[in-house]
Amino acid sequence: MYAARLVGLPIFDPQGDQVGKVRDLVVAIRSESSQPRVLGMVGEVFGRRRIFVPMTRVTNIDSGQVYTTGLLNMRRFEQRSTETLVVGQLFDRTVTITTTGITGTIYDVAMEQARNRDWVLSRIAITEPAKGLRRRGQTHVAEWGEVEGLTRREPAQGATQLIHALNELRPADAASVIHDLPPERRTAVVAALTDERLADVLEELPEEDQVEILGFLADERAADVLEEMDPDDAADLIAELPPETAEALLLLMAPEEAEDVKRLMSYVENTAGAMMTSEPVILGPDATIADALAHVRNPDLTPALAALVYVCRPPLETPTGRFLGVAHIQRLLREPPSTLVAGALDESMENLRPEATIDEVAAHLATYNLVAAPVVDENGHLIGAVTVDDLLDHMLPEGWRDRAVHSA
């Protein structure tokens, strides 16, 4: 059973209730000749808390699920100096197969149950460096005792295989993994992530992690990553930076992206204007239902942003021309595709003003049973939309992401 396939699997108790997800394996490596014993799994439970799940509590691993006795200690996992994380610390380590002399990097590790019922690491999967026109080098699987380099510290350990594993996770889950990496390993991972993926992960990290990671980057790349973030998230992050750093990054950003961020930063904290996104789905009155459905199918949209289409007179970039109304996706699904979206507007809903307080925004969404709502200025122009996730992000206690990760 390979570690990369275990990451992300649900953990169930005997009653069939999911209690968490697998995030890593914890092993004790004593030498390169003896197979390390798998001590347990790092499980992530509600609130992103990481706990230790001893292998003695694991009753079965089958059909993409992990079953436990249900008797789990919910105390936060703290790695000991004698312990090694398979995904976090073994992946990407450079090793050599002694029987063939082949050198490569670890991309997966297999475990199996020994005769005494203990779980041990048994095989190492490595990949050679790519040669010629090959995009990926040749792969090999070797027994644990046939590989050397597993116990030495590697200051320049790469991140390729860990990146592959992280790319299979949702941004919030990948953020949780990155949060718990050792500093030097986190730096390598951040350097290897694409700007778009790093932006997605940054949006899910606590503020202090966001500021620290942005500090790892050269100013030009930091500006590129900020451009990939949602404008409201980028505005929140820039507001946490020293003024001179914030100003320098805004100057390096594309002018239109920087303008959106500056406009969001100009609103009073915890108002609709400060928490809204400036990039909802906006269409003109001549767009059809088919056009609208094509836009909301965009997989990059959150469910809340995809729930409404905002219809405006040109220009269709915020601040738009005159705002005409919103169309709910449920209504769009009931109408013929060739119908104009302007004929499916909800005319009963009031709009939010940018100065609306957080309590007023919450009351508005609750009153109309909405997951998103338009924010319109005094001249009738759409300037953004507030979603329920934006609202929750601001209503939860300050630093809630950090406390969720660290709570014990």
C-alpha positions as CSV (number, residue, x, y, z in Angstrom):
1,M,0.0,0.0,0.0
2,Y,1.6,3.3,-1.2
3,A,1.7,6.4,0.9
4,A,0.6,8.8,-1.9
5,R,-2.6,6.8,-2.3
6,L,-3.3,7.0,1.4
7,V,-3.2,10.8,1.7
8,G,-6.6,12.2,1.6
9,L,-8.5,9.0,2.4
10,P,-11.3,9.4,4.9
11,I,-11.0,7.9,8.4
12,F,-14.1,6.2,9.8
13,D,-15.0,5.1,13.3
14,P,-16.7,1.7,13.9
15,Q,-20.2,3.2,13.5
16,G,-19.3,4.4,9.9
17,D,-19.0,8.1,10.8
18,Q,-16.1,10.0,9.2
19,V,-13.8,11.4,11.9
20,G,-11.1,12.9,9.6
21,K,-8.7,12.4,6.7
22,V,-5.3,10.9,6.3
23,R,-2.6,13.5,5.9
24,D,0.7,11.6,6.4
25,L,2.4,8.5,7.8
26,V,4.7,8.7,10.9
27,V,7.6,6.2,11.0
28,A,10.6,5.5,13.1
29,I,13.8,5.1,10.9
30,R,16.6,3.5,12.9
31,S,18.8,2.3,10.0
32,E,18.9,1.8,6.3
33,S,19.1,-2.0,6.6
34,S,16.0,-2.6,8.8
35,Q,12.5,-1.7,7.6
36,P,11.1,1.2,9.6
37,R,8.0,0.6,11.7
38,V,5.0,2.7,10.8
39,L,3.9,4.2,14.1
40,G,0.7,5.7,12.9
41,M,-1.0,8.2,10.7
42,V,-1.4,12.0,10.9
43,G,-5.1,12.5,10.7
44,E,-6.9,15.8,10.2
45,V,-10.1,16.3,12.0
46,F,-12.7,19.1,12.1
47,G,-11.1,22.5,12.3
48,R,-7.9,21.4,10.6
49,R,-6.6,20.0,13.8
50,R,-4.0,17.3,13.3
51,I,-4.0,14.3,15.5
52,F,-2.0,11.1,15.8
53,V,-3.8,7.9,14.8
54,P,-1.7,5.0,16.1
55,M,-1.6,2.0,13.8
56,T,-2.8,-0.1,16.8
57,R,-6.1,1.8,16.4
58,V,-6.4,1.1,12.7
59,T,-8.5,-1.9,12.1
60,N,-8.7,-2.0,8.3
61,I,-7.5,-0.1,5.2
62,D,-9.8,-1.1,2.3
63,S,-11.6,0.3,-0.7
64,G,-10.2,3.8,-0.3
65,Q,-11.1,4.1,3.4
66,V,-9.4,3.8,6.8
67,Y,-11.3,2.2,9.7
68,T,-10.3,2.7,13.3
69,T,-11.5,1.5,16.7
70,G,-12.9,5.0,17.3
71,L,-10.8,5.5,20.4
72,L,-8.7,8.4,19.3
73,N,-6.8,11.0,21.3
74,M,-7.8,14.4,20.0
75,R,-4.7,16.1,21.3
76,R,-2.8,18.0,18.6
77,F,-0.1,16.0,16.9
78,E,3.4,17.0,17.8
79,Q,6.2,15.4,15.9
80,R,9.1,13.9,18.0
81,S,12.7,14.2,17.0
82,T,12.9,10.4,16.5
83,E,9.9,10.4,14.1
84,T,9.9,11.0,10.3
85,L,6.9,12.1,8.2
86,V,6.8,10.0,5.0
87,V,5.2,12.6,2.7
88,G,6.6,15.6,4.3
89,Q,10.2,14.5,4.7
90,L,10.9,11.4,2.6
91,F,9.4,12.4,-0.7
92,D,11.9,14.1,-3.0
93,R,14.9,12.8,-1.0
94,T,17.8,11.7,-3.3
95,V,18.8,8.1,-2.8
96,T,20.8,5.4,-4.5
97,I,19.8,1.8,-5.2
98,T,22.9,-0.2,-4.1
99,T,22.3,-3.2,-6.3
100,T,22.3,-1.2,-9.6
101,G,23.9,2.2,-8.7
102,I,20.9,4.1,-9.9
103,T,20.4,7.4,-8.3
104,G,17.0,9.2,-8.2
105,T,14.5,10.9,-6.0
106,I,11.7,9.2,-3.9
107,Y,8.3,9.7,-5.3
108,D,6.4,7.1,-3.2
109,V,6.9,4.7,-0.4
110,A,5.0,1.4,0.2
111,M,4.1,-0.1,3.5
112,E,2.9,-3.7,4.4
113,Q,2.0,-5.7,7.4
114,A,4.8,-7.9,8.8
115,R,4.2,-11.4,10.3
116,N,4.1,-9.8,13.8
117,R,1.2,-7.6,12.6
118,D,3.3,-4.4,12.7
119,W,3.1,-2.2,9.7
120,V,6.6,-1.5,8.1
121,L,7.9,0.5,5.2
122,S,8.9,-2.2,2.6
123,R,9.6,-0.6,-0.8
124,I,10.9,2.7,-2.2
125,A,9.7,4.1,-5.6
126,I,12.2,6.4,-7.1
127,T,12.5,8.3,-10.4
128,E,15.6,9.1,-12.3
129,P,16.3,12.6,-13.6
130,A,14.7,13.2,-17.0
131,K,17.0,12.7,-19.9
132,G,16.8,14.1,-23.4
133,L,13.2,14.8,-24.5
134,R,11.6,12.8,-21.8
135,R,9.3,14.8,-19.5
136,R,9.9,12.3,-16.7
137,G,12.8,10.0,-15.9
138,Q,12.6,6.2,-15.7
139,T,11.1,4.9,-12.5
140,H,12.2,2.0,-10.3
141,V,11.0,0.2,-7.2
142,A,13.5,-1.2,-4.7
143,E,13.3,-3.0,-1.4
144,W,14.0,-0.8,1.6
145,G,17.3,-2.5,2.4
146,E,18.6,-1.9,-1.2
147,V,18.5,1.8,-0.9
148,E,21.0,4.1,0.7
149,G,20.6,7.8,1.6
150,L,17.4,7.4,3.6
151,T,18.8,8.4,6.9
152,R,21.1,11.3,6.0
153,R,19.9,14.9,6.2
154,E,19.5,16.6,2.9
155,P,19.7,20.4,3.1
156,A,18.8,20.8,-0.6
157,Q,15.9,18.4,-0.7
158,G,13.6,19.2,-3.6
159,A,9.8,19.3,-3.7
160,T,8.7,17.8,-7.0
161,Q,7.0,14.7,-5.7
162,L,5.4,16.5,-2.7
163,I,4.1,19.1,-5.2
164,H,2.4,16.2,-7.2
165,A,0.8,15.0,-3.9
166,L,-0.3,18.6,-3.0
167,N,-1.9,19.2,-6.4
168,E,-4.3,16.3,-5.8
169,L,-5.6,18.1,-2.7
170,R,-8.1,20.9,-2.4
171,P,-6.4,24.3,-1.6
172,A,-7.6,24.2,2.0
173,D,-6.1,20.7,2.5
174,A,-2.9,21.6,0.7
175,A,-2.6,24.7,2.9
176,S,-2.9,22.6,6.0
177,V,0.0,20.3,4.8
178,I,2.2,23.3,4.0
179,H,1.5,24.9,7.3
180,D,3.0,21.9,9.2
181,L,6.1,21.5,7.0
182,P,9.6,22.4,8.5
183,P,10.6,25.9,7.4
184,E,13.2,24.8,4.8
185,R,10.8,22.3,3.3
186,R,8.1,24.9,3.2
187,T,10.4,27.3,1.3
188,A,11.2,24.6,-1.3
189,V,7.5,23.8,-1.8
190,V,6.5,27.5,-2.1
191,A,9.3,28.0,-4.7
192,A,8.0,25.0,-6.7
193,L,4.3,25.8,-6.8
194,T,2.9,27.7,-9.7
195,D,1.7,31.3,-9.1
196,E,-1.9,30.3,-9.5
197,R,-1.7,27.3,-7.1
198,L,0.2,29.3,-4.6
199,A,-2.4,32.0,-4.7
200,D,-5.1,29.4,-4.1
201,V,-3.2,28.0,-1.1
202,L,-2.4,31.4,0.4
203,E,-6.1,32.3,0.5
204,E,-6.5,29.4,2.9
205,L,-3.6,30.0,5.3
206,P,-3.5,32.1,8.5
207,E,-2.5,35.7,8.0
208,E,1.0,35.2,9.7
209,D,1.7,32.3,7.3
210,Q,0.6,34.5,4.3
211,V,2.9,37.3,5.3
212,E,5.8,34.9,6.0
213,I,5.5,33.1,2.7
214,L,5.1,36.4,0.7
215,G,8.4,37.4,2.4
216,F,10.1,34.4,0.9
217,L,9.4,35.6,-2.6
218,A,11.1,38.1,-4.8
219,D,9.0,41.2,-5.2
220,E,8.2,40.5,-8.8
221,R,6.9,37.0,-8.1
222,A,5.0,38.2,-5.0
223,A,3.2,40.7,-7.2
224,D,2.4,38.0,-9.7
225,V,0.9,35.8,-7.0
226,L,-1.2,38.7,-5.6
227,E,-2.6,39.2,-9.1
228,E,-3.7,35.5,-9.2
229,M,-5.5,35.9,-5.8
230,D,-9.1,37.0,-5.5
231,P,-9.0,40.8,-5.2
232,D,-10.6,40.8,-1.8
233,D,-8.1,38.3,-0.4
234,A,-5.2,40.2,-2.0
235,A,-6.5,43.4,-0.4
236,D,-6.7,41.7,3.0
237,L,-3.1,40.4,2.7
238,I,-1.6,43.6,1.4
239,A,-3.2,45.4,4.4
240,E,-1.2,43.2,6.7
241,L,2.2,44.2,5.1
242,P,4.4,47.1,6.1
243,P,3.3,50.2,4.1
244,E,6.5,50.5,2.1
245,T,6.2,46.8,1.1
246,A,2.6,47.1,0.2
247,E,3.2,50.2,-1.9
248,A,6.1,48.5,-3.8
249,L,4.0,45.4,-4.6
250,L,1.1,47.5,-5.8
251,L,3.4,49.3,-8.2
252,L,4.6,46.0,-9.6
253,M,1.1,44.6,-10.1
254,A,-0.7,45.0,-13.4
255,P,-2.5,48.4,-13.2
256,E,-6.0,47.0,-13.5
257,E,-5.4,44.4,-10.8
258,A,-3.8,47.0,-8.5
259,E,-6.7,49.4,-9.1
260,D,-9.2,46.7,-7.9
261,V,-7.2,46.0,-4.8
262,K,-6.8,49.7,-4.0
263,R,-10.5,50.3,-4.4
264,L,-11.3,47.4,-2.0
265,M,-8.7,48.7,0.5
266,S,-10.4,52.2,0.5
267,Y,-13.6,50.9,2.2
268,V,-14.0,50.8,6.0
269,E,-13.2,47.5,7.5
270,N,-16.0,45.0,8.1
271,T,-18.4,46.7,5.6
272,A,-19.8,45.2,2.4
273,G,-17.3,47.2,0.4
274,A,-14.4,45.8,2.3
275,M,-15.4,42.2,2.1
276,M,-16.9,42.0,-1.4
277,T,-15.2,40.5,-4.4
278,S,-15.0,42.8,-7.5
279,E,-15.1,39.9,-10.0
280,P,-18.6,38.2,-9.9
281,V,-20.2,36.8,-13.1
282,I,-21.3,39.9,-15.0
283,L,-23.2,39.8,-18.3
284,G,-24.9,42.4,-20.5
285,P,-28.7,42.4,-21.1
286,D,-28.3,40.9,-24.5
287,A,-26.7,37.7,-23.2
288,T,-28.7,34.5,-23.4
289,I,-29.4,31.9,-20.7
290,A,-27.0,29.7,-22.6
291,D,-24.3,32.3,-22.2
292,A,-25.0,32.6,-18.5
293,L,-24.9,28.9,-17.9
294,A,-21.6,28.7,-19.8
295,H,-20.1,31.3,-17.5
296,V,-21.2,29.7,-14.2
297,R,-19.8,26.3,-15.3
298,N,-16.4,27.7,-14.8
299,P,-14.7,25.3,-12.3
300,D,-12.7,28.1,-10.9
301,L,-15.8,29.8,-9.5
302,T,-16.8,29.0,-5.9
303,P,-20.4,27.7,-5.5
304,A,-21.5,31.0,-4.0
305,L,-20.2,33.1,-6.9
306,A,-21.7,30.7,-9.4
307,A,-25.2,31.0,-7.8
308,L,-25.9,34.4,-9.3
309,V,-25.4,36.2,-12.6
310,Y,-25.2,40.0,-12.4
311,V,-26.7,41.8,-15.4
312,C,-25.5,45.3,-16.1
313,R,-25.2,47.9,-18.9
314,P,-21.7,48.2,-20.3
315,P,-19.0,48.5,-19.2
316,L,-19.1,45.0,-17.7
317,E,-16.0,45.5,-15.5
318,T,-16.6,46.8,-12.0
319,P,-17.7,49.5,-11.4
320,T,-20.1,48.7,-14.2
321,G,-22.7,50.6,-16.1
322,R,-26.2,50.7,-14.7
323,F,-27.0,47.6,-12.7
324,L,-30.2,45.9,-13.9
325,G,-30.5,43.0,-11.5
326,V,-29.5,39.4,-10.7
327,A,-30.6,36.0,-12.1
328,H,-30.5,32.9,-9.9
329,I,-29.0,29.8,-11.4
330,Q,-32.1,27.8,-10.4
331,R,-34.2,30.2,-12.6
332,L,-31.7,29.9,-15.4
333,L,-32.0,26.1,-15.4
334,R,-35.8,26.3,-15.9
335,E,-35.7,28.7,-18.9
336,P,-35.0,27.9,-22.6
337,P,-31.3,28.4,-23.4
338,S,-32.1,31.0,-26.1
339,T,-34.0,33.3,-23.8
340,L,-32.3,36.6,-22.9
341,V,-31.0,36.5,-19.3
342,A,-32.5,40.0,-18.8
343,G,-35.9,38.3,-18.9
344,A,-35.0,36.1,-15.9
345,L,-34.1,38.8,-13.4
346,D,-35.2,38.7,-9.7
347,E,-36.9,42.1,-9.3
348,S,-37.9,41.6,-5.7
349,M,-34.4,41.7,-4.1
350,E,-32.9,44.8,-2.6
351,N,-29.2,45.7,-3.1
352,L,-26.5,46.2,-0.6
353,R,-24.6,49.5,-0.3
354,P,-20.8,49.4,0.2
355,E,-21.1,51.0,3.6
356,A,-23.5,48.3,4.9
357,T,-22.1,46.9,8.2
358,I,-21.3,43.2,8.7
359,D,-24.5,42.7,10.7
360,E,-26.6,44.3,7.9
361,V,-24.9,42.1,5.3
362,A,-25.7,39.0,7.5
363,A,-29.3,40.1,8.0
364,H,-29.7,40.7,4.2
365,L,-28.4,37.2,3.2
366,A,-30.5,35.6,5.9
367,T,-33.7,37.5,5.0
368,Y,-33.5,36.6,1.3
369,N,-32.0,33.1,1.8
370,L,-29.0,34.0,-0.3
371,V,-25.4,32.8,-0.6
372,A,-24.4,36.0,-2.5
373,A,-25.7,39.5,-3.0
374,P,-24.8,42.5,-5.3
375,V,-23.2,45.6,-3.9
376,V,-24.3,48.8,-5.7
377,D,-23.1,52.4,-5.3
378,E,-25.2,55.5,-5.0
379,N,-25.2,55.9,-8.8
380,G,-26.6,52.5,-9.5
381,H,-23.4,50.9,-10.6
382,L,-22.4,47.4,-9.6
383,I,-19.1,47.5,-7.7
384,G,-18.9,43.9,-6.4
385,A,-20.7,41.1,-4.7
386,V,-20.6,39.7,-1.2
387,T,-20.7,35.9,-0.8
388,V,-21.5,33.9,2.3
389,D,-17.9,32.7,2.6
390,D,-16.7,36.3,2.6
391,L,-19.2,37.0,5.4
392,L,-18.1,34.0,7.5
393,D,-14.4,34.9,7.0
394,H,-15.1,38.3,8.6
395,M,-17.6,37.2,11.2
396,L,-15.4,34.5,12.7
397,P,-12.9,35.6,15.4
398,E,-9.7,37.3,14.2
399,G,-7.1,34.7,13.4
400,W,-9.6,31.8,13.3
401,R,-7.6,30.0,10.6
402,D,-4.6,30.0,12.8
403,R,-6.5,28.8,15.9
404,A,-8.2,26.1,13.9
405,V,-4.8,24.7,12.9
406,H,-3.3,25.0,16.4
407,S,-6.2,24.1,18.6
408,A,-5.7,21.2,20.9
